[in-house]
C-alpha cells in the first residue's frame, strides 16, 4: 500500500482540523480546489466527516485526524546531528 494523491488530499484535509476544539468544523466551499472537494466527499463516505462538504469530525474522524497530525509532526522534524 502506498500514499496515492487521493489519500494525500484526505490527509491534508484532516490536518486542517483544530484538535484543540472539536466544536470547530470545516466548510469546503464549491470554489475550493477540486481535490479538496473530492477528499471531503470521500472522508464523509468513509464515516470520518459529518457532512459531504466538511462539517465536523466523527469519533473515527477525530482518531484519524489525530494520527495524521502526529505523523506530520514526526515527519516534519528536522534531524539534528
HELIX and SHEET records of a PDB file:
HELIX    1   1 UNK A    5  UNK A   15  1                                  11    
HELIX    2   2 UNK A   34  UNK A   45  1                                  12    
HELIX    3   3 UNK A   59  UNK A   76  1                                  18    
SHEET    1   A 3 UNK A  26  UNK A  27  0                                        
SHEET    2   A 3 UNK A  54  UNK A  57 -1                                        
SHEET    3   A 3 UNK A  49  UNK A  51 -1                                        
END                                                                             
